[in-house]
């Protein structure tokens, strides 16, 4: 993880619409017509983004609630966020 990433927060792209289900989340990029799906943990990360929580806070909550190492939670949370960013479902904002 680079210091560059720590200087950013992520926000939901206004063209992304999410549908939550028992098994997770499906996100539609309304402009492109692309679908992105994920499990319940991905849905939890998305909800954190909707609440405008910093990604580090989301990772800390996942670490605590799933009782996994902080470094693991941070790595996986950031990886998920990068995947969302690559699909233009979220965007970076300077913190």
Beta strands, then each sheet from edge to edge (+ up, - down):
strand 1: 8-12
strand 2: 16-21
strand 3: 24-29
strand 4: 34-39
strand 5: 90-94
sheet 1: 1+ 5-
sheet 2: 2+ 3- 4+
end
